[in-house]
Amino acid sequence: MASNNITEEKNYLNRNKREEEEDDDETKEGESVERIFEKKEVPSWQNQLTLRAFVVSFILGILFSFIVMKLNLTTGIIPSLNVSAGLLGFFFVKTWTKFLDKSGFLKQPFTRQENTVIQTCVVASSGIAFSGGFGSYMFGMSEIIAKQSTEAHGAQNIKNPSLSWMIGFLFVVSFLGLFSVVPLRKIMIIDFKLTYPSGTATAHLINSFHTPLGAKLAKKQVRELGKFFSFSFLWGFFQWFFTAGDDCGFVNFPTLGLKAYQYKFYFDFSATYVGVGMICPYIINISLLVGAILSWGLMWPLIETRKGHWFSEELSPSSLHGLQGYKVFIAIAMILGDGTYNFFKVLGHTLFGLYKQLTVKDAILPIASGSSPADSTAVSFDDKRRTELFLRDQIPPWFAVVGYVTIAIISIITVPYIFHQLKWYHIVVIYVMAPILAFCNAYGCGLTDWSLASTYGKLAIFAIGAWAGAANGGVLAGLAACGVMMNIVSTASDLMQDFKTGYMTLASPKSMFVSQIVGTAMGCVISPCVFWLFYKAFHDLGVPGSEYPAPYALVYRNMAILGVDGFSALPKHCLTLCYIFFIAAMAVNALRDGLGKKIARFIPVPMAMAIPFYLGGYFAIDMCVGSLILFIWKKVNKTKADAYGAAVASGLICGDGIWTLPSSILALAGVHPPICMKFLSNKQNSRVDTFLNS
């Protein structure tokens, strides 16, 4: 996903989606795409950067920031929104140009290069909503999250959100990654011929939109998206209207009985999660459900019976020395186990690929799609055309070096003023190592479509946190270092994905780079403002059991506590269980890779299983409903399901996501829902009737 800091969950979504589209991609590569567009003049890089493109990007950036922020603060699962960004960008500008053309004022036609610029800018902007750490490391610094932990409560380890420092911090750390790999774009795209499957798939999408047949299909897709956008928005209003009070409404609709509800199994009628479930591969949704059943259905009830033996009965439900500790730290163990396995896996792919590239003549790299584009003579015209234009608009290496050094110096001076616990020499070490790690991440992502940005961020938490020490605010220093490292390493791989998309749509590297810069700058302002709206409108933000529990904020904070203080916060036998699940996560991943794709489709993904361990299983049921809808649709009419499934899912996600804006404004204005609709068992309903009639 271009210009977005990809979470571990999103990596799974992208990789599995690419695997499913492998055969289709090979068919498309067998055709000469550029011969279709041969007679169309390619605009200069300046003409690809139009005012209308950035106006549309700004509007869509706000919309997508709300969507990403809502998902960020609920489940942490962010699906790839590239299709929606490209589709909506096409629709808005095509409508705009069609109107101007009829009015006689159209001066510049809408091209696929401009569509690429919009898609890149939108995803770069909304991507800051995740990479900014509003649902993870940044919000993990707050007093709200600190109170849920039993360690590191001191003022030196707490920094509450504020628009000024959040915007300032993002501006000084979000651009470095863009400059770190710019000089390597020819090596990565032309010489090594890395596929960057997400960037390639996005390019296929945009290219198809601008052919006559593709444009007709895109219009139909937009109509479907619009229908379900409207339905989802109205459904969000309906849910709000009938859910007065904190303990009322659809969220309290248990589907598996009262005891099941106690352990968070219920369907909450969320259009967002149903839409996300339609986009996610089946195995991801099943993995979530398996994780929910294993944890909330088996483990937590059993561990709760050990109350008084393994942990004190006097502890509050949120204490990490009690059941909450098992929930949080076992989830962390699975996340770290999965991340560790994939780190060494992708690192191995990277080193092997470099070795083959440097030592073996005409080497075929172990890329995700299985073969190098150079192997096909059918696309030689495309390669020649694309390479010629890709190398035409050069970005001087000195510009990248000067940009990196300049921003690094500004950041080294500025960041310690924002976080005095993070010293200038900590940041220098990060910035010296960052270009190497950025290269490894960008190269590995090109081979496997797998970004390890979150893993590098976790490494920074432990390394810098331990270096700073508990007495010197190591928890806050580790979380801040995570933000610095994640932003650099992630944007590097995202930019290279965009270069690959631009290479295949004949968009200039200069226009891609400028679009990324503009989108990132938009995101550095839009995302903090969107988060601030959530923060002020929902007073229980970040509280377990609330509408927006921000589960990863506590997870990241507790990682920082572990890195600084060791395992003192863990209850009895929790460390043993953590070891077991850490090893199990690595073993399951090894099993998935060892048995091949056909069998791996039926083996749960550890990262996805870990998410409901802490959060609960309600969203897993919603997402499985989305999978079921898509599965039945494909059985009834596979052609229509393939053509319009993503559009329907995007409409559900976008409509429910944009409803968050008016609901937040209503909450800020003190307007409460007028009606309470509650679902009760027959026995409870009889008791209520008896009470009311007495």
C-alpha positions in Angstrom: 0.0 0.0 0.0 1.8 3.1 -1.2 2.5 5.9 1.2 1.2 4.2 4.2 2.9 2.7 7.2 1.8 -0.9 6.9 0.8 -2.7 10.0 1.6 -6.4 10.5 -2.1 -7.1 9.9 -2.1 -5.1 6.7 1.0 -7.0 5.5 -1.0 -10.2 5.8 -3.9 -8.7 3.9 -1.7 -7.4 1.1 0.4 -10.6 0.8 -2.6 -12.9 0.7 -4.4 -10.7 -1.7 -1.4 -10.7 -4.0 -1.2 -14.5 -3.9 -4.8 -14.7 -4.9 -4.3 -12.4 -7.9 -1.1 -14.1 -9.1 -2.7 -15.8 -12.1 -4.6 -12.7 -13.1 -1.4 -10.6 -13.0 0.5 -13.0 -15.2 -2.3 -12.8 -17.8 -2.2 -9.0 -17.7 1.6 -8.9 -18.0 1.2 -11.1 -21.1 -0.5 -8.2 -22.9 1.2 -5.0 -24.1 -0.4 -2.4 -22.0 1.7 0.5 -23.4 0.6 -0.2 -27.0 -3.0 0.6 -25.9 -1.7 4.0 -24.7 0.9 4.5 -27.3 -0.9 7.3 -29.2 -1.7 9.2 -26.0 0.9 11.8 -25.1 2.5 11.5 -21.7 2.2 14.9 -19.9 5.3 16.4 -18.3 5.9 15.8 -14.6 4.7 19.4 -13.9 1.4 18.8 -15.7 0.8 15.6 -13.8 0.6 17.7 -10.6 -2.6 19.5 -11.1 -4.5 21.7 -8.7 -7.6 19.5 -9.1 -5.6 16.4 -8.2 -4.5 17.9 -4.9 -8.0 19.3 -4.1 -9.5 15.8 -4.6 -6.6 14.3 -2.7 -7.2 16.7 0.3 -10.9 15.8 0.4 -10.3 12.1 0.1 -7.4 12.3 2.6 -9.8 13.6 5.2 -12.3 10.9 4.5 -9.7 8.1 4.6 -8.1 9.6 7.7 -11.4 9.1 9.6 -11.7 5.6 8.4 -8.1 4.6 9.3 -8.4 6.4 12.7 -11.6 4.6 13.6 -10.1 1.3 12.7 -6.9 2.3 14.5 -8.7 3.0 17.7 -11.0 -0.1 17.6 -9.3 -3.2 16.2 -6.0 -2.0 14.8 -6.7 -3.9 11.5 -6.3 -1.6 8.6 -7.2 -3.1 5.2 -5.5 -1.9 2.0 -7.4 1.2 0.8 -5.5 1.7 -2.5 -8.5 0.4 -4.5 -10.9 2.8 -2.9 -8.4 5.7 -3.3 -7.8 5.0 -7.0 -11.5 4.3 -7.6 -12.8 7.4 -5.9 -10.0 9.6 -7.3 -11.0 8.4 -10.8 -14.7 9.1 -10.1 -14.3 12.6 -8.7 -11.9 13.9 -11.4 -13.7 12.1 -14.2 -17.0 13.7 -13.1 -15.2 17.1 -12.8 -13.6 16.9 -16.2 -16.8 15.6 -17.8 -18.7 18.6 -16.5 -16.0 21.1 -17.6 -15.9 19.4 -21.0 -19.6 19.9 -21.5 -19.3 23.5 -20.4 -16.4 24.1 -22.8 -13.9 24.9 -20.0 -11.8 21.7 -20.0 -8.1 22.6 -20.6 -6.4 19.4 -19.6 -7.8 15.8 -19.9 -7.7 13.4 -17.0 -4.8 10.9 -17.4 -3.7 7.8 -15.6 -0.6 9.7 -14.5 -2.8 12.2 -12.7 -4.8 9.3 -11.3 -1.6 7.8 -9.9 -0.7 11.2 -8.3 -4.1 11.3 -6.6 -3.9 7.7 -5.3 -0.4 8.3 -4.0 -1.2 11.5 -2.3 -4.4 10.2 -0.7 -2.8 7.1 0.7 0.3 9.1 1.9 -2.0 11.5 3.7 -4.3 8.9 5.4 -1.3 6.7 6.1 -0.1 9.2 8.7 -3.2 8.3 10.7 -1.6 4.9 11.4 2.2 5.7 11.3 1.6 8.6 13.6 0.9 6.1 16.4 -2.4 7.5 17.4 -3.6 4.0 18.2 -0.2 2.7 19.3 3.0 4.4 20.5 1.9 8.0 20.6 -1.4 7.4 22.5 0.5 4.9 24.6 2.4 7.8 26.1 -0.8 9.3 27.6 -2.0 9.3 31.2 -5.2 7.4 30.1 -3.1 4.4 29.0 -0.6 4.7 31.8 -3.3 4.3 34.4 -4.2 0.9 32.9 -0.7 -0.3 33.7 0.8 -0.9 37.1 4.3 0.4 36.2 5.9 3.6 35.1 3.2 6.0 36.3 5.7 8.9 36.9 5.4 12.2 35.1 8.6 11.5 33.2 6.9 8.6 31.5 3.7 10.3 30.6 3.0 12.8 27.8 -0.6 13.7 27.1 -1.8 14.4 23.5 -1.7 18.0 22.3 -2.2 19.3 18.7 1.0 21.4 18.8 3.6 18.8 19.7 1.9 16.0 17.7 1.9 18.1 14.5 5.5 19.3 15.2 6.8 15.8 15.9 5.2 14.3 12.7 6.6 17.1 10.5 10.2 16.5 11.7 10.2 12.6 11.5 7.8 11.8 8.6 9.9 13.0 5.7 13.3 11.4 6.3 12.3 8.1 4.9 11.4 9.7 1.6 14.9 11.0 1.1 16.7 7.9 2.4 16.0 5.6 -0.6 15.4 8.1 -3.5 19.0 7.5 -5.0 18.2 3.8 -5.1 15.1 3.9 -7.2 16.8 2.9 -10.5 18.6 0.0 -8.8 15.4 -1.3 -7.2 13.0 -0.8 -10.1 15.2 -1.2 -13.2 18.3 -3.1 -12.3 16.9 -5.5 -9.7 13.5 -5.6 -11.3 11.7 -6.0 -7.9 8.0 -6.5 -8.4 6.6 -4.7 -5.3 3.3 -6.6 -5.7 1.1 -4.0 -4.1 2.5 -1.3 -6.3 2.1 -3.5 -9.3 -1.5 -4.4 -8.5 -2.3 -0.7 -8.0 -0.8 0.1 -11.4 -2.9 -2.6 -13.1 -6.0 -1.1 -11.5 -5.2 2.5 -12.7 -4.2 1.3 -16.2 -7.5 -0.6 -16.5 -9.5 2.4 -15.4 -8.2 4.5 -18.3 -9.0 2.0 -21.1 -12.6 2.3 -22.6 -13.7 -1.0 -21.0 -12.1 -0.3 -17.7 -13.7 3.2 -17.5 -17.1 1.7 -17.9 -16.5 -0.9 -15.2 -15.1 1.8 -12.9 -18.3 3.8 -13.2 -20.4 0.8 -12.3 -18.1 0.1 -9.3 -18.5 3.6 -8.2 -22.3 3.3 -8.4 -22.2 0.2 -6.2 -19.8 2.0 -3.8 -22.2 5.0 -3.6 -25.2 2.8 -2.8 -23.5 1.1 0.1 -21.8 4.3 1.2 -25.3 5.8 1.7 -26.6 2.7 3.3 -23.7 2.5 5.7 -23.9 6.2 6.6 -27.6 5.9 7.4 -27.1 2.7 9.3 -24.5 4.5 11.4 -27.1 7.3 12.2 -29.7 4.6 13.0 -27.4 2.9 15.4 -26.5 6.2 17.1 -30.2 7.3 17.3 -31.2 4.1 19.2 -28.2 3.8 21.6 -28.7 6.4 24.3 -26.4 5.9 27.3 -23.1 4.1 27.7 -24.6 0.7 28.4 -27.3 0.6 25.7 -27.6 -0.4 22.1 -26.6 -2.9 19.5 -23.2 -3.4 21.1 -25.0 -5.2 23.9 -26.7 -7.8 21.6 -25.3 -11.2 22.7 -25.6 -14.0 20.1 -24.1 -16.8 22.1 -25.9 -16.5 25.4 -25.2 -14.5 28.6 -22.0 -16.4 29.6 -20.7 -15.9 26.1 -21.4 -12.2 26.2 -19.4 -12.0 29.4 -16.5 -13.1 27.3 -17.1 -10.7 24.5 -18.8 -12.8 21.9 -21.5 -10.8 20.1 -22.4 -9.3 16.8 -22.6 -5.5 17.0 -23.9 -4.8 13.5 -20.8 -2.8 12.4 -20.8 -2.0 8.7 -17.1 -1.1 9.0 -16.1 -4.6 10.2 -18.4 -6.3 7.7 -16.7 -4.3 4.9 -13.2 -5.0 6.3 -14.2 -8.7 6.4 -15.1 -8.6 2.7 -11.7 -7.2 1.8 -9.6 -9.4 4.1 -8.7 -13.0 3.0 -10.8 -15.7 4.5 -7.9 -17.1 6.5 -7.4 -13.7 8.3 -11.0 -13.6 9.5 -11.0 -17.2 10.5 -7.8 -16.7 12.4 -9.4 -13.8 14.3 -12.3 -16.1 15.3 -10.0 -18.9 16.3 -8.0 -16.6 18.4 -11.1 -15.2 20.1 -12.4 -18.7 20.8 -9.0 -19.9 22.1 -8.6 -16.9 24.4 -12.1 -15.7 25.5 -13.8 -19.0 25.1 -11.1 -21.2 26.8 -8.1 -19.6 28.3 -9.4 -16.6 30.2 -12.3 -18.5 31.8 -9.8 -21.2 32.9 -7.3 -18.7 34.2 -10.0 -16.8 36.0 -10.7 -19.9 38.0 -7.2 -19.6 39.4 -8.0 -16.3 41.0 -6.6 -16.4 44.5 -3.9 -18.8 43.5 -2.2 -17.3 40.5 -3.1 -13.7 41.3 -4.9 -11.9 44.1 -8.7 -11.7 44.3 -8.4 -8.0 45.4 -7.0 -6.8 42.1 -9.0 -4.5 39.8 -10.0 -5.9 36.4 -7.5 -3.6 34.7 -4.5 -4.6 36.8 -1.6 -6.1 34.9 -0.9 -8.3 37.9 -4.2 -10.0 37.4 -6.1 -11.5 34.4 -5.4 -8.4 32.4 -1.7 -9.2 32.5 -2.2 -12.6 30.9 -4.4 -11.0 28.2 -1.9 -8.2 27.3 1.4 -10.0 27.6 0.4 -13.3 25.9 -0.8 -11.1 23.0 2.5 -9.3 23.0 4.4 -12.6 23.0 2.5 -13.8 19.9 3.0 -10.5 18.1 6.8 -10.5 18.9 7.0 -14.2 17.9 5.3 -13.6 14.6 7.4 -10.4 14.0 10.7 -12.2 14.8 9.9 -15.0 12.5 9.0 -12.8 9.6 12.0 -10.5 10.3 14.4 -13.3 9.8 12.4 -14.7 6.9 12.4 -11.4 4.9 16.0 -10.7 5.9 16.9 -14.1 4.5 15.0 -13.4 1.3 16.8 -10.0 1.1 20.3 -11.4 1.6 19.7 -14.3 -0.8 18.3 -11.9 -3.4 21.3 -9.6 -3.1 23.7 -12.5 -3.3 22.0 -13.9 -6.5 21.9 -10.4 -8.0 25.5 -9.6 -7.4 27.1 -13.0 -8.1 24.9 -14.9 -10.5 24.6 -13.7 -14.1 21.0 -13.2 -15.3 19.7 -14.2 -11.9 16.0 -14.7 -11.3 15.2 -13.2 -7.9 12.9 -15.0 -5.5 10.2 -12.4 -6.0 6.6 -12.8 -4.8 5.1 -13.4 -8.3 7.7 -16.1 -9.0 9.4 -14.8 -12.1 11.1 -11.7 -13.4 9.3 -9.5 -15.8 12.4 -9.8 -18.0 11.5 -13.4 -18.7 8.6 -12.5 -20.9 9.3 -11.3 -24.4 5.7 -10.2 -24.7 6.3 -7.2 -22.4 9.6 -6.1 -23.9 7.9 -3.1 -25.5 6.3 -2.1 -22.2 9.6 -2.4 -20.4 11.4 -0.3 -23.0 8.8 2.4 -22.9 8.5 2.4 -19.1 12.3 2.4 -18.5 12.8 5.3 -21.0 10.3 7.5 -19.3 11.3 6.4 -15.8 14.9 7.5 -16.3 13.9 10.7 -18.1 13.0 12.8 -15.0 16.0 12.3 -12.7 16.0 13.3 -9.0 19.7 14.3 -8.4 21.4 12.2 -5.6 22.8 15.3 -4.0 19.2 16.6 -3.5 18.3 13.4 -1.6 21.5 13.5 0.5 21.1 17.2 1.4 17.4 16.8 2.2 18.1 13.8 4.5 21.0 15.6 6.3 19.0 18.9 6.6 15.9 17.3 8.0 18.0 15.0 10.3 19.7 18.0 11.8 16.4 19.8 12.4 15.0 16.6 13.9 18.0 16.0 16.2 17.6 19.5 17.5 13.8 19.6 17.7 12.7 16.1 19.0 14.6 16.3 22.4 12.6 19.5 23.1 9.4 17.6 22.5 10.6 14.5 24.4 13.3 15.5 26.8 13.7 11.8 27.7 15.0 11.1 24.2 18.5 12.5 23.9 20.1 13.9 20.8 22.6 11.0 20.7 19.8 8.5 20.7 18.4 10.2 17.6 21.8 10.4 15.9 22.3 6.6 16.3 18.8 6.0 14.9 19.5 8.3 11.9 22.8 6.6 11.2 21.2 3.2 11.2 18.0 4.2 9.5 19.2 4.4 5.8 20.6 0.8 6.1 17.4 -0.5 7.6 15.3 1.5 5.2 17.1 -0.1 2.3 16.6 -3.6 3.8 12.9 -2.9 4.3 12.4 -1.5 0.8 14.3 -4.3 -0.8 12.6 -7.0 1.2 9.2 -5.4 0.5 10.0 -5.6 -3.2 10.7 -9.3 -2.9 7.9 -10.4 -0.6 5.4 -7.4 -0.3 6.2 -7.6 3.4 7.1 -4.4 5.3 8.8 -4.9 8.7 8.3 -1.3 9.8 6.5 -2.3 13.0 9.2 -4.8 13.8 11.9 -2.2 13.5 9.8 0.1 15.7 9.6 -2.5 18.4 13.3 -3.1 18.2 13.8 0.7 18.8 11.4 0.5 21.8 13.6 -2.1 23.5 17.0 -0.8 22.5 16.5 2.9 23.2 14.3 2.3 26.2 16.9 0.1 27.9 19.6 2.6 26.9 17.8 5.5 28.5 16.9 3.5 31.6 13.9 3.4 33.9 15.2 6.3 36.1 15.4 8.6 33.1 12.0 8.1 31.5 13.0 5.1 29.4 9.4 4.1 28.7 8.6 7.4 27.0 12.0 7.5 25.3 11.4 4.0 23.9 7.9 4.9 22.6 9.2 8.1 21.0 12.1 6.2 19.4 9.6 3.7 18.0 7.8 6.6 16.3 11.0 7.9 14.8 12.2 4.6 13.4 8.8 3.4 12.1 8.2 6.6 10.2 11.6 6.4 8.4 11.6 2.7 7.6 8.0 2.5 6.5 7.9 5.6 4.3 11.0 4.3 2.5 9.3 1.1 1.4 6.0 2.9 0.7 7.8 5.4 -1.6 9.4 2.6 -3.6 6.0 1.0 -4.0 4.8 4.3 -5.4 7.8 4.4 -7.8 6.8 1.0 -9.0 3.3 2.1 -9.6 4.5 5.2 -11.4 6.9 3.1 -13.5 4.0 1.0 -14.8 1.6 4.0 -15.4 4.4 6.2 -16.9 4.0 8.7 -14.0 7.2 10.6 -13.5 9.4 9.8 -10.5 9.4 13.5 -9.8 5.6 13.7 -9.7 5.5 10.6 -7.5 8.0 12.2 -5.1 6.3 15.6 -5.0 2.9 13.8 -4.5 4.3 11.8 -1.6 5.7 15.0 0.0 2.4 16.9 -0.4 0.4 13.9 0.9 2.6 13.4 3.9 2.4 17.1 4.7 -1.4 17.0 4.5 -1.4 13.9 6.8 0.8 15.6 9.3 -1.9 18.2 9.9 -5.1 16.2 9.0 -4.4 13.1 11.1 -3.6 14.9 14.4 -6.7 17.0 14.0 -8.9 14.0 13.3 -7.4 12.2 16.4 -8.0 15.4 18.5 -11.6 15.3 17.5 -11.9 11.7 18.7 -9.9 12.6 21.8 -12.2 15.5 22.8 -15.5 14.0 21.7 -15.2 10.5 23.3 -14.2 10.9 26.9 -13.7 7.2 27.4 -11.2 6.9 24.5 -8.6 4.3 25.2 -10.6 2.7 28.1 -11.1 -1.1 27.7 -14.7 -2.0 26.9 -15.5 1.5 25.4 -16.4 2.2 21.8 -12.8 3.1 21.0 -10.5 1.1 23.3 -7.3 1.6 21.3 -5.9 -1.8 22.2 -2.5 -1.4 20.7 -1.7 1.7 22.8 -1.5 -0.4 26.0 0.3 -3.2 24.1 3.0 -0.8 22.9 3.3 0.9 26.4 3.8 -2.5 28.0 6.4 -3.4 25.5 8.3 -0.3 26.6 7.8 -1.3 30.3 9.2 -4.7 29.5 12.2 -3.2 27.8 13.0 -1.0 30.7 11.9 -2.8 33.8 12.0 -6.5 32.7 9.3 -8.9 33.7 8.4 -7.5 37.1 4.8 -6.7 36.1 3.9 -10.3 35.1 1.6 -12.4 37.3 2.3 -16.0 38.2 3.0 -18.4 35.3 2.4 -15.6 32.8 6.1 -15.6 31.6 5.9 -19.4 31.0 2.7 -18.9 28.9 4.4 -16.1 27.0 7.4 -18.3 26.1 5.0 -21.0 24.9 3.0 -18.6 22.7 6.1 -16.9 21.4 7.5 -20.2 20.2 4.1 -21.4 19.0 3.7 -18.3 16.8 7.1 -19.0 15.2 6.3 -22.7 14.8 2.9 -22.0 13.2 4.5 -19.6 10.7 7.2 -22.2 9.9 4.4 -24.7 9.3 2.5 -22.4 7.0 5.6 -21.8 4.9 6.8 -25.4 5.0 3.5 -27.0 3.9 3.0 -24.8 0.9 0.2 -22.4 -0.2 -2.5 -24.9 -0.7 -2.4 -26.3 2.9 -1.3 -22.9 4.4 -4.8 -21.6 3.5 -6.2 -23.7 6.3 -3.7 -22.8 9.0 -4.5 -19.8 11.2 -2.2 -16.7 11.0 -0.6 -16.1 14.5 -0.6 -12.3 14.2 -4.3 -12.2 13.4 -5.0 -14.7 16.3 -3.2 -12.4 18.7 -5.5 -9.4 18.2 -8.7 -10.7 19.9 -6.6 -12.1 22.8 -6.8 -8.6 24.3 -9.7 -7.0 22.5 -12.4 -9.7 22.4 -14.1 -11.6 19.7 -17.0 -9.2 18.7 -15.3 -7.8 15.6 -14.1 -11.2 14.5 -17.8 -12.3 14.2 -18.6 -9.1 12.2 -15.6 -9.8 9.9 -16.6 -13.4 9.4 -20.1 -12.3 8.4 -18.4 -10.2 5.7 -16.4 -13.2 4.5 -19.7 -15.3 4.5 -21.5 -12.6 2.4 -18.6 -12.6 -0.1 -18.4 -16.4 -0.2 -22.1 -16.8 -0.9 -22.0 -14.0 -3.5 -19.2 -15.8 -5.3 -21.1 -19.1 -5.3 -24.1 -17.3 -6.8 -22.3 -15.1 -9.3 -18.5 -15.1 -9.2 -18.1 -12.6 -12.0 -20.2 -9.9 -10.3 -18.6 -10.7 -6.9 -15.1 -10.3 -8.3 -16.1 -7.1 -10.1 -18.0 -5.3 -7.4 -17.0 -7.0 -4.1 -14.2 -4.5 -3.3 -16.5 -1.5 -4.3 -19.3 -2.8 -2.0 -16.9 -3.3 0.9 -15.3 0.1 0.4 -18.8 1.7 0.4 -19.6 0.0 3.8 -16.2 1.1 5.2 -16.4 4.7 3.9 -20.0 5.3 4.8 -19.6 4.1 8.4 -16.2 5.8 8.7 -17.5 9.2 7.5 -20.4 9.0 10.0 -17.8 9.3 12.7 -17.4 13.0 11.8 -21.0 14.1 12.5 -21.2 11.7 15.5 -18.0 13.3 17.0 -19.4 16.8 16.4 -22.7 15.8 18.1 -20.7 14.4 21.1 -18.7 17.6 21.4 -21.9 19.6 21.2 -23.4 17.5 24.1 -26.2 16.1 21.9 -27.1 12.6 23.1 -29.1 9.9 21.3 -32.8 10.2 22.1 -33.8 6.5 22.3 -32.4 3.4 24.0 -32.9 0.1 22.3 -31.7 -2.9 24.3 -31.8 -6.6 23.7 -32.6 -8.8 26.8 -33.1 -12.5 27.4 -36.7 -13.6 28.1 -35.9 -14.0 31.8 -34.4 -10.6 32.1 -37.3 -9.0 30.2 -39.8 -10.6 32.6 -37.8 -9.1 35.6 -37.9 -5.7 34.0 -41.6 -5.9 33.3 -42.2 -7.0 36.9 -40.2 -4.1 38.2 -41.9 -1.5 36.0 -45.4 -2.8 36.9 -44.7 -2.9 40.6 
